[in-house]
Amino acid sequence: MLSRITYFKTTQKVIMGLGSIDKVNEEIKERNLKNVFIVTDEGLIKSGIYDILINKIKKNAKKIDVFSDVPPDPPIETVYKCFDHAKGKKIDLIIGLGGGSALDIAKMLSIMFTNNDKIENFFGINLIKKRGVTKFLIPTTAGTGSEVTPIAILSDESEHLKKGVVSDYLLPDVAILDGELTRTLPPIPTASSGMDALIHAVEAFTSVNANDYTDYLAIKAMSLISNNLRMAWTNGDNLEARQKMLEGSFLAGQAFANAGVTAVHAFAYPLGGEFHIPHGIANTVMLCPVLEFNMISNLEKFSKIADVVCPYGNYRDLKEKSLSAINFMRDLAIDLRLPVTLKELKVPYESLGKLAEGVMKVTRLLANNPRKLSYQDAVSIYKKAYGE
């Protein structure tokens, strides 16, 4: 690897471990925060997890408001709707509680209070001018790593695409990783969010922007996730597996926040935008076809994934070793009963060309990919993902 100057950015304070939600009140008290606004979703209110948080913070919080109308893969309009609900209120602290959707809306709400501009003008890199309101992020899924990334992803329904806002100002002041809060997550989102976290680690590891430190994080994340995802899926009450999954997602988030994700996400975005396929499932379907395309760009690096996820094989060469890692991930998805082809998702075959056009627009992520790809390559990869 050529020597180059690199930067590493992450969340200011991370508190992790079973029962770490108990520490949220200390953080509020330490900062003398009184007026709290919570961003979450209806599922967490019904599950009782929202009440757990309220019971922890009500001692020091003078006033608590909530916005819970956060859908999966939220559109731009959700941020405006949340801001309309919150503006005019005196807010010291925003808490995002939930999966990546709720956390990303909380991030965007934070900067909406301090930046007088349209959300559409924030899409891209470092276009936010001012730091936002203090924010704590508490993930309840082990998948997105949003609690340690300077990124928020929103659906642009007019273009049928997902778009990213990237700014250091989106990093939270505190992240709390408590595996007990993921205990009630059903099997399907446990599986899809877990695969999403694994993909973050794999893509960070193979990104052209990877460095020794992001590689260390990605390798540890791949190990934690590959060894614990099946256990968390088969038995949601396995708190050790739940905590290790959350920490694996966190490490993967740190890795890709600094190295970037690659073409797997670029292929997933049009599927989410056009057909509203959940993010983790779209990534899972696209993972192996994209890795098979990418691996010849650096067989030595791709083969090292096998050393982590399936270390006991005997291989004739680096290509076979790289393929064994890809096959491991396909088998993992099948074990988790997730779809592995676009045909299973009922994506129309005739839409593949249009989807490939969407991929080519995701230049921010394609710039990280270890192998350059053309529109025709994108069509071929979608065809392979379709099941041809």
C-alpha positions as CSV (number, residue, x, y, z in Angstrom):
1,M,0.0,0.0,0.0
2,L,1.4,3.4,-1.0
3,S,1.9,5.8,1.9
4,R,-0.7,8.5,2.0
5,I,-2.2,11.0,4.4
6,T,-5.4,9.7,5.8
7,Y,-8.0,11.0,8.3
8,F,-10.1,9.1,10.8
9,K,-13.3,10.5,12.1
10,T,-15.9,9.0,14.5
11,T,-18.4,9.7,17.2
12,Q,-17.1,11.8,20.2
13,K,-18.2,9.3,22.9
14,V,-19.4,5.7,22.6
15,I,-20.8,3.8,25.6
16,M,-21.3,0.1,25.0
17,G,-22.3,-3.0,26.8
18,L,-25.4,-4.8,28.1
19,G,-27.3,-2.3,30.3
20,S,-25.5,0.7,28.9
21,I,-28.8,2.5,28.3
22,D,-28.6,3.3,32.1
23,K,-25.8,5.8,31.4
24,V,-28.0,8.1,29.2
25,N,-29.2,10.1,32.2
26,E,-25.6,10.7,33.3
27,E,-24.8,12.2,29.9
28,I,-27.8,14.4,30.0
29,K,-27.0,15.6,33.5
30,E,-23.4,16.2,32.7
31,R,-24.3,18.5,29.8
32,N,-27.2,20.2,31.7
33,L,-29.7,19.3,29.0
34,K,-33.3,19.9,29.9
35,N,-35.5,19.9,26.7
36,V,-35.3,16.6,24.9
37,F,-36.8,15.7,21.5
38,I,-36.9,12.0,20.6
39,V,-37.0,10.6,17.0
40,T,-38.2,7.0,16.8
41,D,-40.8,4.9,15.1
42,E,-44.1,3.4,16.1
43,G,-42.8,-0.1,16.4
44,L,-40.4,0.9,19.2
45,I,-43.2,2.7,21.0
46,K,-45.4,-0.4,20.8
47,S,-42.5,-2.7,21.8
48,G,-41.9,-0.8,25.0
49,I,-38.3,0.2,24.2
50,Y,-39.4,3.8,23.9
51,D,-40.7,3.6,27.5
52,I,-37.4,2.2,28.7
53,L,-35.7,5.3,27.4
54,I,-38.3,7.7,28.9
55,N,-37.9,6.1,32.3
56,K,-34.2,6.6,32.1
57,I,-34.3,10.3,31.2
58,K,-37.3,11.7,32.9
59,K,-35.5,12.4,36.1
60,N,-33.3,15.1,34.5
61,A,-35.3,16.1,31.4
62,K,-37.6,19.0,32.0
63,K,-39.6,18.5,28.8
64,I,-39.8,15.5,26.5
65,D,-41.3,15.6,23.0
66,V,-41.4,12.8,20.4
67,F,-41.7,12.3,16.7
68,S,-42.5,8.7,15.8
69,D,-43.7,8.8,12.2
70,V,-40.4,7.5,10.7
71,P,-41.0,4.9,7.9
72,P,-38.3,2.5,6.6
73,D,-36.1,4.2,4.0
74,P,-37.5,7.6,4.8
75,P,-38.1,10.1,2.0
76,I,-36.9,13.7,2.1
77,E,-40.4,14.7,3.2
78,T,-40.0,12.9,6.5
79,V,-37.3,15.3,7.6
80,Y,-39.5,18.3,6.8
81,K,-42.4,16.7,8.6
82,C,-40.2,16.0,11.7
83,F,-38.9,19.6,11.6
84,D,-42.4,21.0,11.3
85,H,-43.2,19.1,14.5
86,A,-40.1,20.2,16.3
87,K,-39.6,23.9,15.2
88,G,-40.7,26.6,17.6
89,K,-39.8,24.3,20.6
90,K,-36.8,25.0,22.8
91,I,-34.7,21.8,22.2
92,D,-31.4,21.2,23.9
93,L,-31.0,17.5,22.9
94,I,-32.2,15.3,20.1
95,I,-32.2,11.6,20.7
96,G,-32.4,9.2,17.8
97,L,-33.8,5.8,18.9
98,G,-34.2,3.0,16.4
99,G,-32.7,1.6,13.2
100,G,-30.8,3.6,10.6
101,S,-34.0,5.4,9.4
102,A,-34.7,7.0,12.8
103,L,-31.1,7.8,13.5
104,D,-30.7,9.5,10.1
105,I,-33.8,11.6,10.6
106,A,-32.4,12.6,14.0
107,K,-29.2,13.6,12.4
108,M,-30.9,15.7,9.8
109,L,-33.2,17.3,12.3
110,S,-30.2,18.4,14.3
111,I,-28.7,20.4,11.5
112,M,-32.1,21.8,10.3
113,F,-32.2,23.9,13.4
114,T,-28.9,25.6,12.7
115,N,-28.8,25.7,8.8
116,N,-31.3,27.8,7.0
117,D,-31.4,25.9,3.8
118,K,-33.3,23.2,1.9
119,I,-32.4,19.5,2.4
120,E,-31.9,19.1,-1.3
121,N,-28.9,21.5,-1.1
122,F,-27.2,19.2,1.5
123,F,-26.9,16.2,-0.8
124,G,-23.2,15.6,-1.4
125,I,-20.1,16.0,0.7
126,N,-19.5,18.8,3.3
127,L,-22.3,21.1,2.2
128,I,-23.6,21.7,5.7
129,K,-22.3,25.0,7.1
130,K,-23.1,24.8,10.8
131,R,-23.0,22.3,13.6
132,G,-26.4,21.1,14.8
133,V,-28.2,20.6,18.1
134,T,-26.6,18.2,20.5
135,K,-27.6,14.6,19.6
136,F,-27.4,11.2,21.1
137,L,-28.0,8.1,18.9
138,I,-29.2,4.8,20.3
139,P,-29.4,2.0,17.7
140,T,-31.9,-0.8,18.2
141,T,-30.8,-2.8,15.2
142,A,-27.3,-4.2,14.5
143,G,-27.0,-3.1,11.0
144,T,-26.5,0.5,9.7
145,G,-23.7,1.7,12.0
146,S,-25.4,5.1,11.6
147,E,-24.4,6.0,15.2
148,V,-20.8,6.4,14.1
149,T,-21.1,7.6,10.5
150,P,-21.2,11.2,9.2
151,I,-23.8,10.2,6.7
152,A,-27.6,10.3,6.4
153,I,-29.4,8.5,3.6
154,L,-32.8,9.7,2.3
155,S,-35.0,8.6,-0.5
156,D,-35.6,11.1,-3.3
157,E,-38.9,9.9,-4.6
158,S,-38.9,12.2,-7.6
159,E,-35.8,10.5,-9.0
160,H,-36.5,7.0,-7.5
161,L,-33.1,7.1,-5.9
162,K,-31.5,7.1,-2.5
163,K,-29.2,10.0,-1.8
164,G,-26.6,10.8,0.8
165,V,-25.8,13.8,3.0
166,V,-22.2,13.6,4.2
167,S,-20.8,15.9,6.8
168,D,-18.8,15.7,10.0
169,Y,-21.7,17.7,11.6
170,L,-23.9,14.6,11.4
171,L,-21.7,12.7,13.8
172,P,-23.5,12.4,17.2
173,D,-22.1,13.6,20.5
174,V,-22.8,10.3,22.2
175,A,-23.7,6.8,20.9
176,I,-25.0,4.1,23.2
177,L,-24.8,0.5,22.2
178,D,-26.9,-1.8,24.4
179,G,-27.6,-5.2,23.0
180,E,-30.6,-5.6,25.3
181,L,-32.4,-3.0,23.1
182,T,-32.1,-5.3,20.1
183,R,-33.6,-8.3,22.0
184,T,-37.1,-8.0,20.6
185,L,-36.0,-7.4,17.0
186,P,-37.8,-10.0,14.9
187,P,-35.8,-12.6,12.8
188,I,-36.2,-11.0,9.4
189,P,-34.8,-7.5,10.4
190,T,-32.2,-9.2,12.5
191,A,-31.1,-11.1,9.4
192,S,-31.2,-8.2,6.9
193,S,-29.7,-5.7,9.2
194,G,-26.9,-8.1,10.2
195,M,-26.1,-8.8,6.5
196,D,-26.1,-5.0,6.0
197,A,-23.5,-4.7,8.7
198,L,-21.4,-7.5,7.3
199,I,-21.5,-5.9,3.8
200,H,-20.4,-2.6,5.3
201,A,-17.3,-4.3,6.7
202,V,-16.6,-6.2,3.4
203,E,-16.9,-3.1,1.3
204,A,-14.8,-1.0,3.6
205,F,-12.1,-3.7,3.5
206,T,-12.1,-3.7,-0.3
207,S,-12.6,0.0,-0.9
208,V,-9.8,1.9,-2.7
209,N,-9.7,4.2,0.3
210,A,-9.0,1.4,2.9
211,N,-6.0,1.8,5.1
212,D,-4.4,-0.2,7.9
213,Y,-6.7,1.1,10.6
214,T,-10.0,0.7,8.7
215,D,-8.8,-2.8,7.7
216,Y,-8.3,-3.7,11.4
217,L,-11.8,-2.5,12.2
218,A,-13.4,-4.3,9.2
219,I,-11.6,-7.6,9.9
220,K,-12.9,-7.5,13.5
221,A,-16.4,-6.6,12.4
222,M,-16.4,-9.4,9.9
223,S,-15.3,-11.8,12.6
224,L,-17.9,-10.7,15.1
225,I,-20.8,-10.7,12.6
226,S,-20.0,-13.9,10.8
227,N,-19.7,-15.8,14.1
228,N,-22.8,-14.4,15.8
229,L,-25.4,-13.6,13.2
230,R,-26.8,-17.1,13.0
231,M,-27.1,-17.3,16.8
232,A,-28.8,-13.9,17.1
233,W,-31.2,-14.9,14.4
234,T,-32.1,-18.3,15.8
235,N,-32.4,-17.1,19.4
236,G,-33.1,-13.4,19.9
237,D,-32.7,-13.9,23.6
238,N,-29.0,-14.7,23.2
239,L,-27.8,-11.4,24.6
240,E,-24.1,-12.2,24.2
241,A,-24.7,-12.7,20.4
242,R,-26.9,-9.6,20.3
243,Q,-24.3,-7.4,21.9
244,K,-21.5,-8.8,19.7
245,M,-23.6,-8.1,16.6
246,L,-24.2,-4.5,17.8
247,E,-20.5,-4.1,18.4
248,G,-19.7,-5.7,15.0
249,S,-22.1,-3.2,13.3
250,F,-20.4,-0.4,15.2
251,L,-16.9,-1.4,14.0
252,A,-18.1,-1.8,10.5
253,G,-19.7,1.6,10.7
254,Q,-16.4,3.1,11.8
255,A,-14.6,1.3,8.9
256,F,-16.9,2.4,6.1
257,A,-17.4,5.9,7.5
258,N,-13.7,6.4,6.8
259,A,-13.0,4.1,3.8
260,G,-16.4,4.3,2.2
261,V,-18.8,1.6,0.8
262,T,-18.5,0.5,-2.8
263,A,-20.6,-0.8,-5.7
264,V,-22.8,-3.1,-3.6
265,H,-24.6,-0.1,-2.1
266,A,-24.5,1.7,-5.5
267,F,-26.5,-1.3,-6.9
268,A,-28.8,-1.4,-3.9
269,Y,-29.9,2.2,-4.0
270,P,-31.9,2.1,-7.2
271,L,-33.6,-1.1,-6.0
272,G,-34.7,0.8,-2.9
273,G,-35.7,3.9,-4.7
274,E,-37.6,2.2,-7.5
275,F,-39.2,-0.8,-5.9
276,H,-38.9,0.1,-2.1
277,I,-36.9,-3.1,-1.4
278,P,-35.6,-2.8,2.2
279,H,-32.0,-1.7,2.2
280,G,-30.5,-4.8,3.9
281,I,-32.2,-7.1,1.6
282,A,-31.3,-5.1,-1.5
283,N,-27.6,-5.2,-0.4
284,T,-27.8,-8.9,0.3
285,V,-29.1,-9.7,-3.2
286,M,-26.4,-7.6,-4.8
287,L,-23.5,-8.6,-2.6
288,C,-22.2,-11.8,-4.3
289,P,-22.6,-10.7,-8.0
290,V,-20.7,-7.4,-7.2
291,L,-18.0,-9.2,-5.3
292,E,-17.5,-11.7,-8.1
293,F,-17.1,-8.8,-10.5
294,N,-14.7,-6.9,-8.2
295,M,-12.5,-9.7,-6.8
296,I,-10.1,-9.9,-9.8
297,S,-9.1,-6.3,-9.1
298,N,-7.2,-7.5,-6.0
299,L,-7.3,-11.3,-5.4
300,E,-4.8,-11.1,-2.6
301,K,-7.0,-8.6,-0.6
302,F,-10.3,-10.4,-1.4
303,S,-8.8,-13.8,-0.4
304,K,-8.1,-12.4,3.0
305,I,-11.8,-12.2,3.7
306,A,-11.8,-16.1,3.7
307,D,-9.2,-16.0,6.4
308,V,-11.8,-14.3,8.6
309,V,-15.2,-15.9,7.6
310,C,-14.2,-19.4,6.5
311,P,-10.6,-20.0,7.7
312,Y,-10.4,-23.8,7.5
313,G,-10.5,-24.4,3.7
314,N,-7.7,-25.7,1.4
315,Y,-7.5,-23.7,-1.8
316,R,-5.6,-24.2,-5.0
317,D,-5.1,-20.4,-5.6
318,L,-6.2,-17.0,-4.5
319,K,-9.2,-16.9,-6.9
320,E,-10.7,-20.1,-5.4
321,K,-10.0,-18.7,-1.9
322,S,-11.8,-15.5,-2.8
323,L,-14.7,-17.4,-4.2
324,S,-15.0,-19.4,-1.0
325,A,-15.5,-16.2,1.0
326,I,-18.2,-15.1,-1.5
327,N,-19.9,-18.5,-1.3
328,F,-19.8,-18.3,2.5
329,M,-21.8,-15.1,2.4
330,R,-24.3,-16.5,0.0
331,D,-24.8,-19.6,2.2
332,L,-25.2,-17.3,5.2
333,A,-28.0,-15.4,3.5
334,I,-29.7,-18.6,2.5
335,D,-29.4,-20.0,6.1
336,L,-31.1,-16.7,7.3
337,R,-33.9,-17.3,4.8
338,L,-33.2,-14.1,2.9
339,P,-33.7,-13.8,-0.8
340,V,-30.6,-14.0,-2.9
341,T,-31.9,-13.2,-6.4
342,L,-33.9,-10.3,-7.9
343,K,-36.3,-12.9,-9.3
344,E,-37.3,-13.8,-5.8
345,L,-38.1,-10.1,-5.1
346,K,-40.2,-10.0,-8.3
347,V,-38.2,-7.2,-9.8
348,P,-39.2,-7.0,-13.5
349,Y,-36.5,-8.3,-15.8
350,E,-37.2,-5.5,-18.2
351,S,-36.3,-2.9,-15.5
352,L,-32.7,-4.0,-15.3
353,G,-31.5,-1.4,-17.9
354,K,-33.2,1.5,-16.1
355,L,-31.8,0.2,-12.8
356,A,-28.3,0.2,-14.3
357,E,-28.7,3.8,-15.3
358,G,-29.5,4.5,-11.7
359,V,-26.3,2.8,-10.6
360,M,-24.2,5.0,-12.8
361,K,-25.5,8.1,-11.1
362,V,-24.2,6.9,-7.7
363,T,-20.8,8.4,-8.4
364,R,-19.9,9.0,-4.8
365,L,-19.8,5.3,-4.1
366,L,-18.5,4.1,-7.5
367,A,-15.5,6.2,-6.9
368,N,-14.6,3.9,-4.0
369,N,-15.0,0.7,-6.0
370,P,-11.9,-1.4,-6.6
371,R,-12.8,-2.0,-10.2
372,K,-14.1,0.5,-12.7
373,L,-17.5,-0.5,-14.2
374,S,-19.4,0.6,-17.2
375,Y,-23.1,0.8,-17.9
376,Q,-22.9,-2.6,-19.6
377,D,-21.1,-4.1,-16.6
378,A,-23.9,-2.8,-14.4
379,V,-26.5,-4.4,-16.6
380,S,-24.6,-7.7,-16.6
381,I,-24.3,-7.6,-12.8
382,Y,-28.0,-7.0,-12.4
383,K,-28.7,-9.9,-14.8
384,K,-26.5,-12.2,-12.6
385,A,-28.3,-11.0,-9.5
386,Y,-31.6,-11.7,-11.2
387,G,-30.6,-15.4,-11.3
388,E,-29.4,-15.9,-14.9
